[in-house]
Amino acid sequence: MVNPAIDLVIQLGIMFAIGAAMAMAFISISHLLSPRSTNPNKSEPYECGVVPKSDARAPFNVHYYLVAVLFVLFDLEAVFIYPWAVSLRTLGTPALAEMFVFIAILLVGYVYAWKKGVFEWE
């Protein structure tokens, strides 16, 4: 009689070997059957049919990132407020007070960003 632990190891080993063999076979077959072209344009970057004129890693204004982070922040606020509003009757008055604190904290962050000029575009 074979030990169940040894039997499991043998089964897992066979599955791993079959998976590795299939992966190597698929890679080999795709390498053998793939079309080959020596055209020098193959190595050029291509984006929507427009020939790139400069480096793709051009620096962006930091305002784009700040507005994106603020959008995510206030979008998450809506995600947290919706389930709270749905279950407000069962949560009671303490949940109402906690939501006022939550909104007040977000409002302080919004006013701080506004005073720092994050929303002003140059």
Secondary structure, DSSP 8 states (H G I E B T S, - for coil): ---HHHHHHHHHHHHHHHHHHHHHHHHHHHHHHS-----GGGGS--BTTB---S-S-----HHHHHHHHHHHHHHHHHHHHHHHHHTHHHH-HHHHHHHHHHHHHHHHHHHHHHHTTTT---
